[in-house]
Amino acid sequence: MRRDHRHVGLAEIAVVLGVSKARAHRISRDHQDFPPPIDALRMGNVWHLDDVQAWVEAHPDRTPGRHTGTTKG
């Protein structure tokens, strides 16, 4: 399987999730199983697109924008 090395920030994650950038930030922060960022740049965190897409595919029951996961501590 080819790994997609495209990097995405919160704006792109928001599009993938169908939510606002602020909501994407909360999802990335609050869901314990959301993939960790691969790096933190001055512009913000970045993730591998395929990691984010795999997370979305693993949660088919989630409605975009609706928080149904376990939050961190």
mmCIF file as Biopython writes it, N, C-alpha, C and O atoms, coordinates in Angstrom:
data_model
#
loop_
_atom_site.group_PDB
_atom_site.id
_atom_site.type_symbol
_atom_site.label_atom_id
_atom_site.label_alt_id
_atom_site.label_comp_id
_atom_site.label_asym_id
_atom_site.label_entity_id
_atom_site.label_seq_id
_atom_site.pdbx_PDB_ins_code
_atom_site.Cartn_x
_atom_site.Cartn_y
_atom_site.Cartn_z
_atom_site.occupancy
_atom_site.B_iso_or_equiv
_atom_site.auth_seq_id
_atom_site.auth_asym_id
_atom_site.pdbx_PDB_model_num
ATOM 1   N N  . MET A ? 1  ? 0.840   -1.185 0.000  1.0 0.0 1  A 1 
ATOM 2   C CA . MET A ? 1  ? 0.000   0.000  0.000  1.0 0.0 1  A 1 
ATOM 3   C C  . MET A ? 1  ? 0.880   1.241  0.000  1.0 0.0 1  A 1 
ATOM 4   O O  . MET A ? 1  ? 1.816   1.351  0.792  1.0 0.0 1  A 1 
ATOM 5   N N  . ARG A ? 2  ? 0.573   2.175  -0.895 1.0 0.0 2  A 1 
ATOM 6   C CA . ARG A ? 2  ? 1.337   3.418  -0.979 1.0 0.0 2  A 1 
ATOM 7   C C  . ARG A ? 2  ? 0.898   4.382  0.108  1.0 0.0 2  A 1 
ATOM 8   O O  . ARG A ? 2  ? -0.294  4.634  0.285  1.0 0.0 2  A 1 
ATOM 9   N N  . ARG A ? 3  ? 1.847   4.908  0.817  1.0 0.0 3  A 1 
ATOM 10  C CA . ARG A ? 3  ? 1.542   5.885  1.848  1.0 0.0 3  A 1 
ATOM 11  C C  . ARG A ? 3  ? 1.512   7.272  1.234  1.0 0.0 3  A 1 
ATOM 12  O O  . ARG A ? 3  ? 2.428   7.658  0.508  1.0 0.0 3  A 1 
ATOM 13  N N  . ASP A ? 4  ? 0.463   8.014  1.524  1.0 0.0 4  A 1 
ATOM 14  C CA . ASP A ? 4  ? 0.313   9.374  1.019  1.0 0.0 4  A 1 
ATOM 15  C C  . ASP A ? 4  ? 1.047   10.306 1.974  1.0 0.0 4  A 1 
ATOM 16  O O  . ASP A ? 4  ? 0.665   10.437 3.136  1.0 0.0 4  A 1 
ATOM 17  N N  . HIS A ? 5  ? 2.082   10.942 1.492  1.0 0.0 5  A 1 
ATOM 18  C CA . HIS A ? 5  ? 2.889   11.802 2.361  1.0 0.0 5  A 1 
ATOM 19  C C  . HIS A ? 5  ? 2.464   13.262 2.330  1.0 0.0 5  A 1 
ATOM 20  O O  . HIS A ? 5  ? 3.199   14.135 2.790  1.0 0.0 5  A 1 
ATOM 21  N N  . ARG A ? 6  ? 1.290   13.529 1.793  1.0 0.0 6  A 1 
ATOM 22  C CA . ARG A ? 6  ? 0.826   14.914 1.819  1.0 0.0 6  A 1 
ATOM 23  C C  . ARG A ? 6  ? 0.564   15.331 3.261  1.0 0.0 6  A 1 
ATOM 24  O O  . ARG A ? 6  ? 0.002   14.578 4.055  1.0 0.0 6  A 1 
ATOM 25  N N  . HIS A ? 7  ? 0.976   16.519 3.566  1.0 0.0 7  A 1 
ATOM 26  C CA . HIS A ? 7  ? 0.784   17.064 4.902  1.0 0.0 7  A 1 
ATOM 27  C C  . HIS A ? 7  ? -0.396  18.025 4.868  1.0 0.0 7  A 1 
ATOM 28  O O  . HIS A ? 7  ? -0.591  18.763 3.902  1.0 0.0 7  A 1 
ATOM 29  N N  . VAL A ? 8  ? -1.172  18.000 5.934  1.0 0.0 8  A 1 
ATOM 30  C CA . VAL A ? 8  ? -2.335  18.876 6.019  1.0 0.0 8  A 1 
ATOM 31  C C  . VAL A ? 8  ? -2.354  19.581 7.361  1.0 0.0 8  A 1 
ATOM 32  O O  . VAL A ? 8  ? -1.856  19.072 8.365  1.0 0.0 8  A 1 
ATOM 33  N N  . GLY A ? 9  ? -2.940  20.759 7.351  1.0 0.0 9  A 1 
ATOM 34  C CA . GLY A ? 9  ? -3.159  21.521 8.572  1.0 0.0 9  A 1 
ATOM 35  C C  . GLY A ? 9  ? -4.639  21.481 8.936  1.0 0.0 9  A 1 
ATOM 36  O O  . GLY A ? 9  ? -5.415  20.726 8.350  1.0 0.0 9  A 1 
ATOM 37  N N  . LEU A ? 10 ? -5.014  22.296 9.902  1.0 0.0 10 A 1 
ATOM 38  C CA . LEU A ? 10 ? -6.391  22.286 10.383 1.0 0.0 10 A 1 
ATOM 39  C C  . LEU A ? 10 ? -7.400  22.700 9.317  1.0 0.0 10 A 1 
ATOM 40  O O  . LEU A ? 10 ? -8.515  22.180 9.296  1.0 0.0 10 A 1 
ATOM 41  N N  . ALA A ? 11 ? -7.033  23.619 8.437  1.0 0.0 11 A 1 
ATOM 42  C CA . ALA A ? 11 ? -7.976  24.043 7.390  1.0 0.0 11 A 1 
ATOM 43  C C  . ALA A ? 11 ? -8.341  22.873 6.485  1.0 0.0 11 A 1 
ATOM 44  O O  . ALA A ? 11 ? -9.510  22.695 6.140  1.0 0.0 11 A 1 
ATOM 45  N N  . GLU A ? 12 ? -7.353  22.076 6.102  1.0 0.0 12 A 1 
ATOM 46  C CA . GLU A ? 12 ? -7.612  20.917 5.254  1.0 0.0 12 A 1 
ATOM 47  C C  . GLU A ? 12 ? -8.369  19.829 6.015  1.0 0.0 12 A 1 
ATOM 48  O O  . GLU A ? 12 ? -9.244  19.167 5.456  1.0 0.0 12 A 1 
ATOM 49  N N  . ILE A ? 13 ? -8.029  19.648 7.284  1.0 0.0 13 A 1 
ATOM 50  C CA . ILE A ? 13 ? -8.733  18.662 8.107  1.0 0.0 13 A 1 
ATOM 51  C C  . ILE A ? 13 ? -10.204 19.059 8.248  1.0 0.0 13 A 1 
ATOM 52  O O  . ILE A ? 13 ? -11.087 18.201 8.222  1.0 0.0 13 A 1 
ATOM 53  N N  . ALA A ? 14 ? -10.462 20.343 8.395  1.0 0.0 14 A 1 
ATOM 54  C CA . ALA A ? 14 ? -11.843 20.826 8.487  1.0 0.0 14 A 1 
ATOM 55  C C  . ALA A ? 14 ? -12.639 20.440 7.245  1.0 0.0 14 A 1 
ATOM 56  O O  . ALA A ? 14 ? -13.797 20.036 7.349  1.0 0.0 14 A 1 
ATOM 57  N N  . VAL A ? 15 ? -12.022 20.564 6.073  1.0 0.0 15 A 1 
ATOM 58  C CA . VAL A ? 15 ? -12.697 20.186 4.831  1.0 0.0 15 A 1 
ATOM 59  C C  . VAL A ? 15 ? -12.982 18.688 4.816  1.0 0.0 15 A 1 
ATOM 60  O O  . VAL A ? 15 ? -14.083 18.264 4.466  1.0 0.0 15 A 1 
ATOM 61  N N  . VAL A ? 16 ? -11.987 17.889 5.195  1.0 0.0 16 A 1 
ATOM 62  C CA . VAL A ? 16 ? -12.161 16.425 5.214  1.0 0.0 16 A 1 
ATOM 63  C C  . VAL A ? 16 ? -13.297 16.036 6.161  1.0 0.0 16 A 1 
ATOM 64  O O  . VAL A ? 16 ? -14.093 15.150 5.850  1.0 0.0 16 A 1 
ATOM 65  N N  . LEU A ? 17 ? -13.367 16.696 7.309  1.0 0.0 17 A 1 
ATOM 66  C CA . LEU A ? 17 ? -14.379 16.371 8.310  1.0 0.0 17 A 1 
ATOM 67  C C  . LEU A ? 17 ? -15.729 17.021 8.042  1.0 0.0 17 A 1 
ATOM 68  O O  . LEU A ? 17 ? -16.743 16.590 8.593  1.0 0.0 17 A 1 
ATOM 69  N N  . GLY A ? 18 ? -15.755 18.055 7.201  1.0 0.0 18 A 1 
ATOM 70  C CA . GLY A ? 18 ? -16.994 18.779 6.944  1.0 0.0 18 A 1 
ATOM 71  C C  . GLY A ? 18 ? -17.414 19.671 8.091  1.0 0.0 18 A 1 
ATOM 72  O O  . GLY A ? 18 ? -18.603 19.827 8.372  1.0 0.0 18 A 1 
ATOM 73  N N  . VAL A ? 19 ? -16.416 20.261 8.760  1.0 0.0 19 A 1 
ATOM 74  C CA . VAL A ? 19 ? -16.668 21.127 9.914  1.0 0.0 19 A 1 
ATOM 75  C C  . VAL A ? 19 ? -15.859 22.413 9.772  1.0 0.0 19 A 1 
ATOM 76  O O  . VAL A ? 19 ? -15.084 22.565 8.828  1.0 0.0 19 A 1 
ATOM 77  N N  . SER A ? 20 ? -16.041 23.327 10.705 1.0 0.0 20 A 1 
ATOM 78  C CA . SER A ? 20 ? -15.253 24.556 10.711 1.0 0.0 20 A 1 
ATOM 79  C C  . SER A ? 20 ? -13.825 24.261 11.176 1.0 0.0 20 A 1 
ATOM 80  O O  . SER A ? 20 ? -13.550 23.206 11.747 1.0 0.0 20 A 1 
ATOM 81  N N  . LYS A ? 21 ? -12.940 25.194 10.926 1.0 0.0 21 A 1 
ATOM 82  C CA . LYS A ? 21 ? -11.550 25.036 11.368 1.0 0.0 21 A 1 
ATOM 83  C C  . LYS A ? 21 ? -11.486 24.970 12.902 1.0 0.0 21 A 1 
ATOM 84  O O  . LYS A ? 21 ? -10.703 24.198 13.457 1.0 0.0 21 A 1 
ATOM 85  N N  . ALA A ? 22 ? -12.293 25.762 13.571 1.0 0.0 22 A 1 
ATOM 86  C CA . ALA A ? 22 ? -12.315 25.734 15.040 1.0 0.0 22 A 1 
ATOM 87  C C  . ALA A ? 22 ? -12.783 24.375 15.549 1.0 0.0 22 A 1 
ATOM 88  O O  . ALA A ? 22 ? -12.238 23.841 16.515 1.0 0.0 22 A 1 
ATOM 89  N N  . ARG A ? 23 ? -13.807 23.818 14.883 1.0 0.0 23 A 1 
ATOM 90  C CA . ARG A ? 23 ? -14.309 22.494 15.280 1.0 0.0 23 A 1 
ATOM 91  C C  . ARG A ? 23 ? -13.266 21.415 15.004 1.0 0.0 23 A 1 
ATOM 92  O O  . ARG A ? 23 ? -13.101 20.491 15.800 1.0 0.0 23 A 1 
ATOM 93  N N  . ALA A ? 24 ? -12.562 21.532 13.877 1.0 0.0 24 A 1 
ATOM 94  C CA . ALA A ? 24 ? -11.500 20.575 13.561 1.0 0.0 24 A 1 
ATOM 95  C C  . ALA A ? 24 ? -10.421 20.620 14.637 1.0 0.0 24 A 1 
ATOM 96  O O  . ALA A ? 24 ? -9.878  19.584 15.020 1.0 0.0 24 A 1 
ATOM 97  N N  . HIS A ? 25 ? -10.115 21.810 15.118 1.0 0.0 25 A 1 
ATOM 98  C CA . HIS A ? 25 ? -9.121  21.944 16.190 1.0 0.0 25 A 1 
ATOM 99  C C  . HIS A ? 25 ? -9.591  21.218 17.444 1.0 0.0 25 A 1 
ATOM 100 O O  . HIS A ? 25 ? -8.823  20.487 18.070 1.0 0.0 25 A 1 
ATOM 101 N N  . ARG A ? 26 ? -10.855 21.420 17.808 1.0 0.0 26 A 1 
ATOM 102 C CA . ARG A ? 26 ? -11.384 20.749 19.008 1.0 0.0 26 A 1 
ATOM 103 C C  . ARG A ? 26 ? -11.377 19.235 18.838 1.0 0.0 26 A 1 
ATOM 104 O O  . ARG A ? 26 ? -11.049 18.509 19.776 1.0 0.0 26 A 1 
ATOM 105 N N  . ILE A ? 27 ? -11.737 18.752 17.650 1.0 0.0 27 A 1 
ATOM 106 C CA . ILE A ? 27 ? -11.736 17.309 17.412 1.0 0.0 27 A 1 
ATOM 107 C C  . ILE A ? 27 ? -10.320 16.761 17.536 1.0 0.0 27 A 1 
ATOM 108 O O  . ILE A ? 27 ? -10.106 15.736 18.183 1.0 0.0 27 A 1 
ATOM 109 N N  . SER A ? 28 ? -9.353  17.434 16.921 1.0 0.0 28 A 1 
ATOM 110 C CA . SER A ? 28 ? -7.968  16.954 16.972 1.0 0.0 28 A 1 
ATOM 111 C C  . SER A ? 28 ? -7.415  16.967 18.391 1.0 0.0 28 A 1 
ATOM 112 O O  . SER A ? 28 ? -6.563  16.152 18.743 1.0 0.0 28 A 1 
ATOM 113 N N  . ARG A ? 29 ? -7.901  17.887 19.192 1.0 0.0 29 A 1 
ATOM 114 C CA . ARG A ? 29 ? -7.438  18.018 20.570 1.0 0.0 29 A 1 
ATOM 115 C C  . ARG A ? 29 ? -8.161  17.082 21.527 1.0 0.0 29 A 1 
ATOM 116 O O  . ARG A ? 29 ? -7.548  16.539 22.446 1.0 0.0 29 A 1 
ATOM 117 N N  . ASP A ? 30 ? -9.468  16.889 21.316 1.0 0.0 30 A 1 
ATOM 118 C CA . ASP A ? 30 ? -10.289 16.206 22.313 1.0 0.0 30 A 1 
ATOM 119 C C  . ASP A ? 30 ? -10.448 14.703 22.119 1.0 0.0 30 A 1 
ATOM 120 O O  . ASP A ? 30 ? -10.720 13.987 23.082 1.0 0.0 30 A 1 
ATOM 121 N N  . HIS A ? 31 ? -10.285 14.213 20.895 1.0 0.0 31 A 1 
ATOM 122 C CA . HIS A ? 31 ? -10.458 12.782 20.651 1.0 0.0 31 A 1 
ATOM 123 C C  . HIS A ? 31 ? -9.124  12.069 20.870 1.0 0.0 31 A 1 
ATOM 124 O O  . HIS A ? 31 ? -8.157  12.299 20.144 1.0 0.0 31 A 1 
ATOM 125 N N  . GLN A ? 32 ? -9.089  11.212 21.869 1.0 0.0 32 A 1 
ATOM 126 C CA . GLN A ? 32 ? -7.855  10.523 22.227 1.0 0.0 32 A 1 
ATOM 127 C C  . GLN A ? 32 ? -7.299  9.692  21.084 1.0 0.0 32 A 1 
ATOM 128 O O  . GLN A ? 32 ? -6.087  9.504  20.988 1.0 0.0 32 A 1 
ATOM 129 N N  . ASP A ? 33 ? -8.167  9.194  20.218 1.0 0.0 33 A 1 
ATOM 130 C CA . ASP A ? 33 ? -7.706  8.332  19.139 1.0 0.0 33 A 1 
ATOM 131 C C  . ASP A ? 33 ? -7.419  9.092  17.836 1.0 0.0 33 A 1 
ATOM 132 O O  . ASP A ? 33 ? -7.075  8.474  16.829 1.0 0.0 33 A 1 
ATOM 133 N N  . PHE A ? 34 ? -7.558  10.416 17.846 1.0 0.0 34 A 1 
ATOM 134 C CA . PHE A ? 34 ? -7.220  11.190 16.647 1.0 0.0 34 A 1 
ATOM 135 C C  . PHE A ? 34 ? -5.706  11.110 16.456 1.0 0.0 34 A 1 
ATOM 136 O O  . PHE A ? 34 ? -4.954  11.171 17.428 1.0 0.0 34 A 1 
ATOM 137 N N  . PRO A ? 35 ? -5.253  10.971 15.194 1.0 0.0 35 A 1 
ATOM 138 C CA . PRO A ? 35 ? -3.808  10.811 14.991 1.0 0.0 35 A 1 
ATOM 139 C C  . PRO A ? 35 ? -3.027  12.013 15.516 1.0 0.0 35 A 1 
ATOM 140 O O  . PRO A ? 35 ? -3.473  13.153 15.381 1.0 0.0 35 A 1 
ATOM 141 N N  . PRO A ? 36 ? -1.883  11.766 16.102 1.0 0.0 36 A 1 
ATOM 142 C CA . PRO A ? 36 ? -1.070  12.885 16.589 1.0 0.0 36 A 1 
ATOM 143 C C  . PRO A ? 36 ? -0.455  13.638 15.409 1.0 0.0 36 A 1 
ATOM 144 O O  . PRO A ? 36 ? -0.205  13.053 14.355 1.0 0.0 36 A 1 
ATOM 145 N N  . PRO A ? 37 ? -0.214  14.922 15.589 1.0 0.0 37 A 1 
ATOM 146 C CA . PRO A ? 37 ? 0.446   15.665 14.517 1.0 0.0 37 A 1 
ATOM 147 C C  . PRO A ? 37 ? 1.850   15.118 14.287 1.0 0.0 37 A 1 
ATOM 148 O O  . PRO A ? 37 ? 2.488   14.606 15.207 1.0 0.0 37 A 1 
ATOM 149 N N  . ILE A ? 38 ? 2.319   15.233 13.054 1.0 0.0 38 A 1 
ATOM 150 C CA . ILE A ? 38 ? 3.666   14.758 12.743 1.0 0.0 38 A 1 
ATOM 151 C C  . ILE A ? 38 ? 4.709   15.827 13.025 1.0 0.0 38 A 1 
ATOM 152 O O  . ILE A ? 38 ? 5.896   15.532 13.161 1.0 0.0 38 A 1 
ATOM 153 N N  . ASP A ? 39 ? 4.250   17.083 13.112 1.0 0.0 39 A 1 
ATOM 154 C CA . ASP A ? 39 ? 5.178   18.171 13.403 1.0 0.0 39 A 1 
ATOM 155 C C  . ASP A ? 39 ? 4.379   19.390 13.836 1.0 0.0 39 A 1 
ATOM 156 O O  . ASP A ? 39 ? 3.195   19.516 13.522 1.0 0.0 39 A 1 
ATOM 157 N N  . ALA A ? 40 ? 5.036   20.280 14.557 1.0 0.0 40 A 1 
ATOM 158 C CA . ALA A ? 40 ? 4.449   21.551 14.958 1.0 0.0 40 A 1 
ATOM 159 C C  . ALA A ? 40 ? 5.280   22.656 14.327 1.0 0.0 40 A 1 
ATOM 160 O O  . ALA A ? 40 ? 6.459   22.826 14.639 1.0 0.0 40 A 1 
ATOM 161 N N  . LEU A ? 41 ? 4.648   23.395 13.444 1.0 0.0 41 A 1 
ATOM 162 C CA . LEU A ? 41 ? 5.320   24.503 12.766 1.0 0.0 41 A 1 
ATOM 163 C C  . LEU A ? 41 ? 4.803   25.821 13.321 1.0 0.0 41 A 1 
ATOM 164 O O  . LEU A ? 41 ? 3.858   25.834 14.109 1.0 0.0 41 A 1 
ATOM 165 N N  . ARG A ? 42 ? 5.407   26.917 12.921 1.0 0.0 42 A 1 
ATOM 166 C CA . ARG A ? 42 ? 4.921   28.219 13.377 1.0 0.0 42 A 1 
ATOM 167 C C  . ARG A ? 42 ? 3.465   28.429 12.974 1.0 0.0 42 A 1 
ATOM 168 O O  . ARG A ? 42 ? 2.698   29.060 13.700 1.0 0.0 42 A 1 
ATOM 169 N N  . MET A ? 43 ? 3.088   27.895 11.807 1.0 0.0 43 A 1 
ATOM 170 C CA . MET A ? 43 ? 1.717   28.053 11.328 1.0 0.0 43 A 1 
ATOM 171 C C  . MET A ? 43 ? 0.739   27.114 12.015 1.0 0.0 43 A 1 
ATOM 172 O O  . MET A ? 43 ? -0.473  27.264 11.858 1.0 0.0 43 A 1 
ATOM 173 N N  . GLY A ? 44 ? 1.240   26.157 12.765 1.0 0.0 44 A 1 
ATOM 174 C CA . GLY A ? 44 ? 0.383   25.211 13.475 1.0 0.0 44 A 1 
ATOM 175 C C  . GLY A ? 44 ? 0.822   23.779 13.249 1.0 0.0 44 A 1 
ATOM 176 O O  . GLY A ? 44 ? 1.824   23.514 12.583 1.0 0.0 44 A 1 
ATOM 177 N N  . ASN A ? 45 ? 0.068   22.875 13.806 1.0 0.0 45 A 1 
ATOM 178 C CA . ASN A ? 45 ? 0.375   21.454 13.670 1.0 0.0 45 A 1 
ATOM 179 C C  . ASN A ? 45 ? 0.081   20.973 12.255 1.0 0.0 45 A 1 
ATOM 180 O O  . ASN A ? 45 ? -0.751  21.541 11.548 1.0 0.0 45 A 1 
ATOM 181 N N  . VAL A ? 46 ? 0.782   19.913 11.856 1.0 0.0 46 A 1 
ATOM 182 C CA . VAL A ? 46 ? 0.528   19.269 10.567 1.0 0.0 46 A 1 
ATOM 183 C C  . VAL A ? 46 ? 0.418   17.765 10.776 1.0 0.0 46 A 1 
ATOM 184 O O  . VAL A ? 46 ? 1.057   17.192 11.659 1.0 0.0 46 A 1 
ATOM 185 N N  . TRP A ? 47 ? -0.407  17.141 9.942  1.0 0.0 47 A 1 
ATOM 186 C CA . TRP A ? 47 ? -0.663  15.714 9.994  1.0 0.0 47 A 1 
ATOM 187 C C  . TRP A ? 47 ? -0.442  15.120 8.615  1.0 0.0 47 A 1 
ATOM 188 O O  . TRP A ? 47 ? -0.450  15.836 7.614  1.0 0.0 47 A 1 
ATOM 189 N N  . HIS A ? 48 ? -0.245  13.802 8.566  1.0 0.0 48 A 1 
ATOM 190 C CA . HIS A ? 48 ? -0.272  13.085 7.295  1.0 0.0 48 A 1 
ATOM 191 C C  . HIS A ? 48 ? -1.742  12.950 6.900  1.0 0.0 48 A 1 
ATOM 192 O O  . HIS A ? 48 ? -2.566  12.528 7.711  1.0 0.0 48 A 1 
ATOM 193 N N  . LEU A ? 49 ? -2.066  13.301 5.676  1.0 0.0 49 A 1 
ATOM 194 C CA . LEU A ? 49 ? -3.443  13.211 5.200  1.0 0.0 49 A 1 
ATOM 195 C C  . LEU A ? 49 ? -3.992  11.800 5.329  1.0 0.0 49 A 1 
ATOM 196 O O  . LEU A ? 49 ? -5.145  11.621 5.721  1.0 0.0 49 A 1 
ATOM 197 N N  . ASP A ? 50 ? -3.192  10.804 5.010  1.0 0.0 50 A 1 
ATOM 198 C CA . ASP A ? 50 ? -3.715  9.432  5.078  1.0 0.0 50 A 1 
ATOM 199 C C  . ASP A ? 50 ? -4.036  9.013  6.513  1.0 0.0 50 A 1 
ATOM 200 O O  . ASP A ? 50 ? -4.942  8.206  6.721  1.0 0.0 50 A 1 
ATOM 201 N N  . ASP A ? 51 ? -3.325  9.536  7.496  1.0 0.0 51 A 1 
ATOM 202 C CA . ASP A ? 51 ? -3.639  9.236  8.898  1.0 0.0 51 A 1 
ATOM 203 C C  . ASP A ? 51 ? -5.011  9.802  9.273  1.0 0.0 51 A 1 
ATOM 204 O O  . ASP A ? 51 ? -5.806  9.148  9.948  1.0 0.0 51 A 1 
ATOM 205 N N  . VAL A ? 52 ? -5.267  11.031 8.820  1.0 0.0 52 A 1 
ATOM 206 C CA . VAL A ? 52 ? -6.552  11.675 9.099  1.0 0.0 52 A 1 
ATOM 207 C C  . VAL A ? 52 ? -7.675  10.932 8.386  1.0 0.0 52 A 1 
ATOM 208 O O  . VAL A ? 52 ? -8.720  10.670 8.982  1.0 0.0 52 A 1 
ATOM 209 N N  . GLN A ? 53 ? -7.470  10.591 7.121  1.0 0.0 53 A 1 
ATOM 210 C CA . GLN A ? 53 ? -8.491  9.869  6.373  1.0 0.0 53 A 1 
ATOM 211 C C  . GLN A ? 53 ? -8.766  8.494  6.984  1.0 0.0 53 A 1 
ATOM 212 O O  . GLN A ? 53 ? -9.913  8.047  7.006  1.0 0.0 53 A 1 
ATOM 213 N N  . ALA A ? 54 ? -7.739  7.831  7.472  1.0 0.0 54 A 1 
ATOM 214 C CA . ALA A ? 54 ? -7.934  6.536  8.139  1.0 0.0 54 A 1 
ATOM 215 C C  . ALA A ? 54 ? -8.773  6.705  9.399  1.0 0.0 54 A 1 
ATOM 216 O O  . ALA A ? 54 ? -9.624  5.866  9.697  1.0 0.0 54 A 1 
ATOM 217 N N  . TRP A ? 55 ? -8.541  7.779  10.134 1.0 0.0 55 A 1 
ATOM 218 C CA . TRP A ? 55 ? -9.322  8.050  11.346 1.0 0.0 55 A 1 
ATOM 219 C C  . TRP A ? 55 ? -10.783 8.273  10.978 1.0 0.0 55 A 1 
ATOM 220 O O  . TRP A ? 55 ? -11.679 7.747  11.638 1.0 0.0 55 A 1 
ATOM 221 N N  . VAL A ? 56 ? -11.024 9.047  9.930  1.0 0.0 56 A 1 
ATOM 222 C CA . VAL A ? 56 ? -12.395 9.306  9.488  1.0 0.0 56 A 1 
ATOM 223 C C  . VAL A ? 56 ? -13.072 7.995  9.080  1.0 0.0 56 A 1 
ATOM 224 O O  . VAL A ? 56 ? -14.219 7.751  9.453  1.0 0.0 56 A 1 
ATOM 225 N N  . GLU A ? 57 ? -12.378 7.161  8.327  1.0 0.0 57 A 1 
ATOM 226 C CA . GLU A ? 57 ? -12.940 5.881  7.878  1.0 0.0 57 A 1 
ATOM 227 C C  . GLU A ? 57 ? -13.210 4.934  9.047  1.0 0.0 57 A 1 
ATOM 228 O O  . GLU A ? 57 ? -14.118 4.106  8.978  1.0 0.0 57 A 1 
ATOM 229 N N  . ALA A ? 58 ? -12.437 5.051  10.103 1.0 0.0 58 A 1 
ATOM 230 C CA . ALA A ? 58 ? -12.626 4.196  11.277 1.0 0.0 58 A 1 
ATOM 231 C C  . ALA A ? 58 ? -13.812 4.640  12.131 1.0 0.0 58 A 1 
ATOM 232 O O  . ALA A ? 58 ? -14.202 3.940  13.066 1.0 0.0 58 A 1 
ATOM 233 N N  . HIS A ? 59 ? -14.385 5.796  11.814 1.0 0.0 59 A 1 
ATOM 234 C CA . HIS A ? 59 ? -15.498 6.345  12.590 1.0 0.0 59 A 1 
ATOM 235 C C  . HIS A ? 59 ? -16.676 6.684  11.669 1.0 0.0 59 A 1 
ATOM 236 O O  . HIS A ? 59 ? -17.092 7.841  11.610 1.0 0.0 59 A 1 
ATOM 237 N N  . PRO A ? 60 ? -17.220 5.692  10.948 1.0 0.0 60 A 1 
ATOM 238 C CA . PRO A ? 60 ? -18.291 5.978  9.985  1.0 0.0 60 A 1 
ATOM 239 C C  . PRO A ? 60 ? -19.597 6.437  10.629 1.0 0.0 60 A 1 
ATOM 240 O O  . PRO A ? 60 ? -20.439 7.034  9.959  1.0 0.0 60 A 1 
ATOM 241 N N  . ASP A ? 61 ? -19.772 6.167  11.912 1.0 0.0 61 A 1 
ATOM 242 C CA . ASP A ? 61 ? -21.006 6.534  12.595 1.0 0.0 61 A 1 
ATOM 243 C C  . ASP A ? 61 ? -21.028 7.986  13.065 1.0 0.0 61 A 1 
ATOM 244 O O  . ASP A ? 61 ? -22.054 8.468  13.545 1.0 0.0 61 A 1 
ATOM 245 N N  . ARG A ? 62 ? -19.917 8.673  12.930 1.0 0.0 62 A 1 
ATOM 246 C CA . ARG A ? 62 ? -19.856 10.053 13.415 1.0 0.0 62 A 1 
ATOM 247 C C  . ARG A ? 62 ? -20.445 11.004 12.383 1.0 0.0 62 A 1 
ATOM 248 O O  . ARG A ? 62 ? -20.118 10.939 11.199 1.0 0.0 62 A 1 
ATOM 249 N N  . THR A ? 63 ? -21.311 11.880 12.848 1.0 0.0 63 A 1 
ATOM 250 C CA . THR A ? 63 ? -21.864 12.919 11.993 1.0 0.0 63 A 1 
ATOM 251 C C  . THR A ? 63 ? -20.891 14.085 12.000 1.0 0.0 63 A 1 
ATOM 252 O O  . THR A ? 63 ? -20.403 14.467 13.064 1.0 0.0 63 A 1 
ATOM 253 N N  . PRO A ? 64 ? -20.591 14.665 10.827 1.0 0.0 64 A 1 
ATOM 254 C CA . PRO A ? 64 ? -19.665 15.810 10.815 1.0 0.0 64 A 1 
ATOM 255 C C  . PRO A ? 64 ? -20.117 16.888 11.807 1.0 0.0 64 A 1 
ATOM 256 O O  . PRO A ? 64 ? -21.279 17.291 11.848 1.0 0.0 64 A 1 
ATOM 257 N N  . GLY A ? 65 ? -19.143 17.329 12.597 1.0 0.0 65 A 1 
ATOM 258 C CA . GLY A ? 65 ? -19.416 18.401 13.542 1.0 0.0 65 A 1 
ATOM 259 C C  . GLY A ? 65 ? -20.001 17.962 14.861 1.0 0.0 65 A 1 
ATOM 260 O O  . GLY A ? 65 ? -20.094 18.762 15.791 1.0 0.0 65 A 1 
ATOM 261 N N  . ARG A ? 66 ? -20.400 16.702 14.963 1.0 0.0 66 A 1 
ATOM 262 C CA . ARG A ? 66 ? -21.019 16.224 16.198 1.0 0.0 66 A 1 
ATOM 263 C C  . ARG A ? 66 ? -20.005 15.449 17.005 1.0 0.0 66 A 1 
ATOM 264 O O  . ARG A ? 66 ? -19.471 14.444 16.539 1.0 0.0 66 A 1 
ATOM 265 N N  . HIS A ? 67 ? -19.738 15.905 18.205 1.0 0.0 67 A 1 
ATOM 266 C CA . HIS A ? 67 ? -18.744 15.270 19.072 1.0 0.0 67 A 1 
ATOM 267 C C  . HIS A ? 67 ? -19.361 14.062 19.760 1.0 0.0 67 A 1 
ATOM 268 O O  . HIS A ? 67 ? -20.310 14.196 20.532 1.0 0.0 67 A 1 
ATOM 269 N N  . THR A ? 68 ? -18.817 12.876 19.476 1.0 0.0 68 A 1 
ATOM 270 C CA . THR A ? 68 ? -19.344 11.671 20.125 1.0 0.0 68 A 1 
ATOM 271 C C  . THR A ? 68 ? -18.235 10.832 20.731 1.0 0.0 68 A 1 
ATOM 272 O O  . THR A ? 68 ? -18.477 9.709  21.172 1.0 0.0 68 A 1 
ATOM 273 N N  . GLY A ? 69 ? -17.009 11.368 20.759 1.0 0.0 69 A 1 
ATOM 274 C CA . GLY A ? 69 ? -15.885 10.575 21.234 1.0 0.0 69 A 1 
ATOM 275 C C  . GLY A ? 69 ? -15.542 10.834 22.677 1.0 0.0 69 A 1 
ATOM 276 O O  . GLY A ? 69 ? -16.174 11.648 23.350 1.0 0.0 69 A 1 
ATOM 277 N N  . THR A ? 70 ? -14.555 10.144 23.132 1.0 0.0 70 A 1 
ATOM 278 C CA . THR A ? 70 ? -14.046 10.305 24.488 1.0 0.0 70 A 1 
ATOM 279 C C  . THR A ? 70 ? -13.072 11.464 24.497 1.0 0.0 70 A 1 
ATOM 280 O O  . THR A ? 70 ? -12.211 11.571 23.624 1.0 0.0 70 A 1 
ATOM 281 N N  . THR A ? 71 ? -13.209 12.334 25.489 1.0 0.0 71 A 1 
ATOM 282 C CA . THR A ? 71 ? -12.310 13.467 25.565 1.0 0.0 71 A 1 
ATOM 283 C C  . THR A ? 71 ? -11.131 13.173 26.453 1.0 0.0 71 A 1 
ATOM 284 O O  . THR A ? 71 ? -11.173 12.288 27.307 1.0 0.0 71 A 1 
ATOM 285 N N  . LYS A ? 72 ? -10.078 13.930 26.235 1.0 0.0 72 A 1 
ATOM 286 C CA . LYS A ? 72 ? -8.880  13.781 27.065 1.0 0.0 72 A 1 
ATOM 287 C C  . LYS A ? 72 ? -9.155  14.345 28.442 1.0 0.0 72 A 1 
ATOM 288 O O  . LYS A ? 72 ? -9.926  15.288 28.621 1.0 0.0 72 A 1 
ATOM 289 N N  . GLY A ? 73 ? -8.489  13.724 29.414 1.0 0.0 73 A 1 
ATOM 290 C CA . GLY A ? 73 ? -8.487  14.047 30.787 1.0 0.0 73 A 1 
ATOM 291 C C  . GLY A ? 73 ? -9.219  15.165 31.282 1.0 0.0 73 A 1 
ATOM 292 O O  . GLY A ? 73 ? -9.203  15.429 32.484 1.0 0.0 73 A 1 
#
